[in-house]
Amino acid sequence: MLFNSIDFAIFLPVAFILYWFVFGKNLRVQNAFILFVSYIFYGWWDWKFLSLIAFSTIVDFVVGLNIGKSDSIAKRKVLLWISILVNLGFLGFFKYYNFFLDSFVDAFNLFGQSISYSGLNIVLPVGISFYTFQTMSYSIDVYRKKLEPTKDFVAFGAYVSFFPQLVAGPIERAVNLLPQFSKKREFDYEIAVKGLKQIVWGFFKKVVIADNCAYYVNDIFQNYDSYGGLILLLGAVLFAFQIYGDFSGYSDIAIGVSRLFGFDLMKNFAFPYFSRDIAEFWRRWHISLSTWFRDYLYIPIGGSKGGMAMKVRNTFVIFLVSGFWHGANWTFVAWGAINALYFLPLLLLKKNRSNLEVVAENSTLPTLKEFASVLITFFLTCVAWVFFRAESVSKALSYLKQMFTDFSISSNLEIPAFIFIILALFIIVEWTGRRGAFALDKPLFNVSGLDKAFYLIVCVSTYLFANFDSKYEFIYFQF
């Protein structure tokens, strides 16, 4: 079920009313209801894959219980590896089987050996990369004794399948989300209002910013050989706004909807395009995934310990794996490698933790140095995004070659002025609200009446300028 659909517009208020006014007096019944509506939400896309998420839930629940009961290190490790292999096995088969098969055949072709084969017509389950990592984090944290295993299967099932963040994150940790299913939840008007504000802003980012940019991004990337370098640069910039509006918009809606049901999810984006270097960008972009890889991969393989060679190696490992997590295509690996190369000078010069605070934290405008740093970081990010968006590495390289060598400005592409106007206003609002959890988290004006008027303008603008074309699904659904 898509957030930006009529189905969800009916589903959400019905679920909300039943949750609070019918099942609100009994915590276990509330949890059972969350589990029920989460399966409806996921099954709306394809009910056949409900068995997959149910099996993963059962495996990790049983593994967690048995790890908690055992004092044997060897047995605990075996149980942990059962969880890891089952989860990664499903993920590897559905997401990477054909990729590895194609790569294997291509490798033989390089040496003049032709192999005939037929791949499998595999449908990738929506959100499998997200809920797989979520269930694995539970097993790992129980193994590390950071979390007591739960004996409440319904609560655990609701944690794994929690519908607001099920298919595109944030990737929640059991240590944060699971205990919330064990505490009595009461409706809080102020938290609900905050949630509605975040939902509204998330929808604006998705259907106004992302989906309007998507139309022109698709045209430019599909016909890049017909456009000059400046148009290609514009295409890269528009895609940067598209993917940010799309993905952070989903996270905002997910977090906002969770607040309506009395849950607090982790922050997934912290205004990444206002970063002054790539290290800061990655502390602010898809935070739930970055911190997941940090805690469950980067630190276990050595992290920042040891000599510089080990630090460089671990940095490349984390970026390459992160790229590969996004999809079964060498473009994502290349995207990860480019970001690792961006990160390398900061690591070597020990400046990767130079910008930890909010840019221009105590002033309205940035300094010239900060402004230049933000622009350079944004430009480098846009260059890397070309590999993320392109169909192949060769097309990405051709796109960039033309972008940096063809400086003609003539083009048949007509982009309406309102696109640039709403992008400019969007940047202003995001900049003004950069100190909050999301752009509308805190009042933008000192007069409450102006704030209410602004919220109304955002709602009206969302209605007037939204692109509701059903072909523009959330980008991260494919991951």
C-alpha positions in Angstrom: 0.0 0.0 0.0 1.4 3.4 -1.0 1.3 6.3 1.4 0.3 8.6 -1.6 -2.7 6.5 -2.5 -6.5 6.7 -1.9 -6.2 3.3 -0.3 -3.9 4.6 2.4 -6.1 7.8 2.8 -8.9 5.4 3.9 -6.8 2.9 5.7 -5.0 5.4 8.1 -8.1 7.1 9.7 -9.9 3.7 10.0 -6.9 2.1 11.7 -6.4 5.2 13.9 -10.0 5.2 15.1 -10.1 1.5 15.8 -6.7 1.6 17.5 -7.6 4.3 20.0 -11.3 4.2 20.5 -12.0 0.4 20.2 -8.8 -1.3 21.3 -7.2 1.5 23.3 -7.9 0.0 26.7 -5.9 -3.2 26.4 -2.2 -3.1 25.4 -2.0 -6.7 24.1 -5.1 -6.1 22.0 -3.6 -2.9 20.7 -0.4 -4.8 19.7 -2.4 -7.6 18.1 -4.3 -4.9 16.1 -1.0 -3.3 15.0 0.2 -6.7 13.8 -3.1 -7.3 12.0 -3.2 -3.9 10.1 0.5 -4.2 9.4 0.0 -7.5 7.6 -3.0 -5.9 5.7 -0.8 -3.0 4.7 2.0 -5.2 3.4 -0.3 -7.8 1.9 -2.1 -5.1 -0.1 1.0 -5.1 -2.4 1.3 -8.9 -2.7 -0.2 -11.2 0.0 2.0 -14.1 -1.1 5.1 -12.5 0.5 3.4 -12.3 3.9 4.7 -15.9 4.5 8.2 -14.6 4.0 8.0 -11.9 6.6 6.1 -14.3 8.9 8.8 -17.0 8.6 11.6 -14.4 9.3 9.7 -13.3 12.4 9.3 -16.8 13.7 13.0 -17.7 13.1 14.3 -14.6 14.9 11.8 -14.9 17.7 12.8 -18.5 18.4 16.5 -17.8 17.9 16.3 -14.9 20.4 14.6 -17.0 23.0 17.1 -19.8 22.7 20.1 -17.4 22.8 18.7 -15.9 26.0 18.4 -19.3 27.6 21.9 -20.6 26.7 25.1 -19.9 28.5 27.2 -21.8 26.0 29.1 -19.4 23.8 29.3 -22.0 21.0 25.6 -22.6 21.0 24.8 -18.9 21.1 27.1 -18.4 18.1 25.4 -21.2 16.2 22.0 -19.7 16.9 23.1 -16.3 15.8 24.5 -17.6 12.6 21.2 -19.4 11.9 19.4 -16.0 12.1 22.0 -14.3 10.0 22.1 -17.0 7.3 18.3 -17.3 7.1 17.8 -13.5 6.7 20.7 -12.9 4.4 19.8 -16.1 2.5 16.4 -14.7 1.7 17.8 -11.3 0.9 20.5 -12.8 -1.3 18.2 -15.0 -3.3 15.4 -12.5 -4.0 17.7 -9.5 -4.5 21.0 -10.8 -5.9 20.6 -14.2 -7.4 20.3 -13.0 -11.0 23.0 -10.4 -10.5 25.5 -12.9 -9.4 24.5 -15.3 -12.1 24.9 -12.6 -14.8 28.2 -11.5 -13.3 29.5 -15.1 -13.3 28.6 -15.5 -17.0 30.1 -12.1 -17.9 33.3 -13.1 -16.3 33.5 -16.2 -18.5 32.7 -14.2 -21.6 35.7 -12.0 -20.9 37.9 -15.0 -21.4 36.1 -16.1 -24.6 34.0 -18.8 -23.0 30.3 -18.6 -23.9 27.8 -20.0 -21.4 24.1 -20.4 -22.1 21.9 -19.9 -19.1 18.4 -18.7 -18.1 17.9 -16.6 -15.1 14.9 -16.8 -12.8 11.9 -14.5 -13.0 12.2 -13.3 -9.3 10.0 -10.7 -7.9 11.7 -8.6 -5.3 9.6 -8.4 -2.1 9.0 -4.8 -1.2 11.0 -3.7 1.9 13.0 -6.9 2.3 16.2 -5.1 2.8 14.7 -3.0 5.6 12.9 -5.6 7.6 15.7 -8.1 7.2 18.2 -5.7 8.8 15.6 -4.9 11.5 15.2 -8.6 12.5 18.9 -9.3 12.3 19.6 -6.4 14.7 17.4 -8.0 17.3 19.2 -11.3 17.1 22.6 -9.6 17.2 21.7 -7.4 20.2 20.3 -10.4 22.1 23.5 -12.2 21.4 25.6 -9.3 22.6 23.4 -9.1 25.8 22.3 -5.6 25.0 18.7 -6.7 25.0 16.7 -9.3 26.8 14.8 -11.6 24.4 11.1 -11.0 24.4 8.6 -13.7 25.2 5.7 -11.9 23.7 5.4 -13.2 20.1 2.6 -10.7 19.2 4.7 -7.7 20.3 7.7 -9.0 18.4 5.7 -9.7 15.3 4.3 -6.1 15.5 7.8 -4.8 15.9 9.1 -6.6 12.8 6.1 -5.7 10.6 5.2 -2.2 12.0 3.5 -0.8 9.0 4.6 2.9 9.0 8.3 2.0 8.5 8.0 -1.6 7.2 8.9 -1.1 3.5 11.3 1.8 3.4 12.5 2.5 7.0 13.7 4.0 9.1 15.5 0.7 10.0 14.6 0.5 13.6 16.6 -1.2 16.4 14.9 -3.6 18.7 16.5 -1.7 21.7 14.5 1.4 20.7 11.2 0.2 19.1 10.5 -3.2 20.7 10.2 -1.9 24.4 7.6 0.6 23.2 5.2 -2.3 22.5 5.4 -3.3 26.2 4.5 0.1 27.6 0.9 1.5 27.9 0.3 4.0 25.2 -2.1 6.9 25.7 -3.2 9.4 23.1 -1.3 12.7 23.3 -2.8 15.6 21.4 0.4 17.6 21.1 2.4 14.6 19.8 -0.4 13.8 17.4 -0.3 17.4 16.1 3.4 17.2 15.7 3.0 13.9 13.8 0.4 15.5 11.5 2.8 18.3 10.7 5.5 15.9 9.8 3.1 13.9 7.6 2.1 17.0 5.8 5.7 18.0 5.2 6.5 14.5 4.1 3.7 14.5 1.6 4.8 17.9 0.3 8.4 16.6 -0.2 7.1 13.5 -2.0 4.3 14.6 -4.3 5.3 18.2 -4.9 9.1 18.2 -4.8 10.2 14.6 -5.7 7.4 13.7 -8.2 7.5 17.0 -10.1 11.3 16.7 -10.4 11.0 13.0 -11.5 9.3 13.9 -14.8 12.2 16.0 -16.0 14.8 13.8 -14.4 13.5 10.8 -16.4 13.5 12.8 -19.6 17.1 14.0 -19.1 18.6 10.7 -18.1 16.8 8.7 -20.8 17.9 11.2 -23.5 21.1 12.5 -22.1 23.0 12.3 -25.4 20.6 14.8 -26.8 21.3 17.5 -24.2 24.2 19.8 -23.4 26.2 19.8 -20.3 24.3 22.4 -18.4 21.0 20.5 -18.9 22.8 17.4 -17.7 24.0 19.2 -14.6 20.5 20.4 -14.0 19.3 16.8 -14.4 21.8 15.7 -11.7 20.6 18.5 -9.4 17.0 17.7 -9.9 17.6 14.1 -9.2 19.3 15.1 -5.9 16.1 16.9 -4.9 14.0 14.0 -6.2 15.7 11.3 -4.2 15.9 13.5 -1.1 12.2 14.6 -1.3 11.2 11.0 -2.1 13.1 9.1 0.6 13.1 11.7 3.4 9.5 12.3 2.6 8.7 8.7 3.2 10.6 8.8 6.5 8.7 11.9 7.6 5.4 10.3 6.8 6.4 7.1 8.6 7.6 8.9 11.7 4.6 11.1 11.7 2.1 8.2 11.4 4.0 6.4 14.2 3.5 9.4 16.4 -0.3 9.1 15.7 -0.2 5.6 17.2 2.0 6.6 20.2 5.4 5.4 18.9 8.6 7.3 18.5 10.9 6.3 15.6 14.5 7.4 15.1 15.4 10.4 13.0 16.5 9.2 9.5 17.5 12.5 7.8 19.0 15.6 9.3 19.1 18.1 6.4 22.0 16.4 4.6 22.3 18.9 1.8 23.4 21.5 4.2 26.5 19.5 5.0 30.0 21.0 4.7 31.8 17.8 3.8 31.0 14.2 2.8 31.6 12.9 6.3 28.9 15.2 7.6 26.6 14.3 4.7 26.8 10.6 5.7 26.0 11.4 9.3 22.8 13.2 8.1 21.7 10.9 5.2 19.7 7.7 5.8 20.9 7.7 9.4 19.3 4.4 10.3 21.3 2.5 7.6 24.5 4.4 8.2 24.4 3.7 12.0 23.4 0.0 11.3 26.4 -0.6 9.2 28.6 1.3 11.7 27.4 -0.9 14.7 27.1 -4.2 13.0 29.8 -4.2 10.3 32.3 -1.3 10.6 33.1 -1.7 14.3 33.2 -5.5 14.3 35.8 -5.5 11.5 38.0 -3.0 13.4 36.4 0.3 12.9 38.8 3.2 13.5 41.2 1.1 15.5 44.6 0.1 14.2 46.7 1.9 11.6 45.6 4.1 8.8 45.7 1.2 6.3 43.1 -0.6 8.3 40.9 2.5 8.6 41.1 3.0 4.9 40.2 -0.6 4.3 37.2 -0.5 6.7 36.0 2.7 5.1 35.9 1.2 1.7 34.3 -2.0 2.9 31.5 0.0 4.6 30.8 2.2 1.6 31.0 -0.6 -1.0 28.6 -2.8 1.1 26.3 0.1 1.6 26.2 0.7 -2.2 25.6 -3.0 -2.9 22.8 -3.0 -0.3 20.9 -0.5 -2.4 20.6 -2.8 -5.4 21.9 -5.6 -7.6 23.7 -3.4 -10.1 27.3 -2.3 -10.5 26.1 1.3 -10.5 25.4 1.2 -6.8 28.8 -0.3 -6.1 30.4 2.5 -8.1 28.3 5.0 -6.2 29.6 3.6 -2.9 33.2 3.6 -4.2 33.0 7.2 -5.2 31.7 8.2 -1.8 34.6 6.3 -0.2 37.0 8.2 -2.4 35.3 11.5 -1.3 35.7 10.4 2.3 39.3 9.3 2.0 41.0 12.8 2.2 39.0 13.7 5.3 40.1 10.4 6.9 43.7 10.8 6.0 43.8 14.4 7.2 41.8 13.4 10.3 39.0 15.9 9.5 36.2 13.5 9.1 34.6 14.7 12.4 35.2 18.4 11.9 31.6 19.4 11.4 29.4 17.9 14.0 27.2 20.8 14.8 24.4 22.3 12.7 25.7 24.7 10.0 25.4 28.3 11.0 24.0 27.1 14.3 24.0 30.5 16.0 23.3 32.7 13.0 20.6 33.2 10.3 23.0 32.9 7.3 26.2 30.9 6.8 29.6 32.4 6.4 31.1 32.6 2.9 33.3 29.6 3.9 30.4 27.6 5.1 28.3 28.5 2.0 31.2 27.5 -0.3 31.7 24.2 1.6 28.0 23.4 1.4 27.9 24.1 -2.4 31.0 22.0 -3.1 29.7 19.1 -1.0 26.3 19.3 -2.8 28.0 19.3 -6.2 30.1 16.2 -5.3 27.0 14.5 -4.1 25.2 15.3 -7.3 28.1 13.8 -9.4 27.8 10.6 -7.3 24.0 10.5 -7.7 24.5 10.2 -11.5 25.8 6.6 -10.9 22.9 5.9 -8.5 20.4 7.0 -11.2 22.0 5.7 -14.4 21.1 2.3 -15.8 24.7 1.2 -16.1 28.2 2.4 -15.2 29.0 3.0 -18.9 25.9 5.3 -19.2 26.9 7.1 -16.0 30.4 7.8 -17.4 29.0 8.9 -20.7 26.6 11.2 -18.9 29.3 12.8 -16.8 31.7 13.1 -19.8 29.1 15.0 -21.7 28.2 17.1 -18.7 31.8 18.2 -18.2 32.7 18.7 -21.9 29.6 20.0 -23.7 28.8 23.5 -22.5 26.0 24.2 -25.0 22.8 25.7 -23.6 20.4 25.2 -26.4 17.7 22.7 -25.6 14.2 21.7 -26.5 13.5 20.9 -22.8 11.1 23.3 -21.2 10.9 23.3 -17.4 8.2 25.6 -16.0 9.2 28.4 -13.7 7.1 27.0 -10.8 9.5 24.1 -10.4 12.4 26.4 -9.6 10.2 28.6 -7.4 9.0 25.7 -5.3 12.5 24.3 -5.0 13.7 27.8 -3.8 11.0 28.0 -1.3 11.6 24.4 -0.2 15.3 25.2 0.5 14.3 28.3 2.5 11.9 26.4 4.7 14.4 23.5 5.2 17.1 26.0 6.0 14.9 27.9 8.5 13.9 24.6 10.2 17.3 22.9 10.1 17.7 22.9 13.9 14.6 20.8 14.4 13.8 17.1 13.9 12.1 18.1 10.6 11.6 21.4 8.8 8.2 22.2 10.5 9.1 20.8 13.9 9.4 24.3 15.4 7.4 27.4 14.7 8.9 29.3 11.7 7.3 32.6 12.8 7.0 34.4 16.1 3.3 34.9 15.5 1.2 31.8 15.8 -1.3 33.0 13.3 1.4 33.2 10.6 2.5 29.6 11.4 -1.1 28.4 11.0 -1.4 30.3 7.8 1.9 28.8 6.6 0.6 25.2 7.3 -2.5 26.0 5.3 -0.4 27.2 2.4 1.7 24.0 2.5 -1.5 21.9 2.4 -3.0 24.0 -0.4 0.3 23.9 -2.4 0.4 20.1 -1.9 -3.0 19.9 -3.5 -2.4 22.4 -6.3 1.1 21.3 -7.4 1.1 17.6 -6.5 2.0 15.1 -9.2 -0.2 12.1 -8.4 1.0 10.0 -11.3 0.9 6.4 -10.0 4.1 5.5 -11.9 6.2 7.5 -9.4 6.4 5.1 -6.6 8.8 5.7 -3.7 12.3 5.1 -5.0 13.4 3.0 -2.1 10.6 0.5 -2.6 12.9 -1.2 -5.1 15.6 -1.8 -2.4 
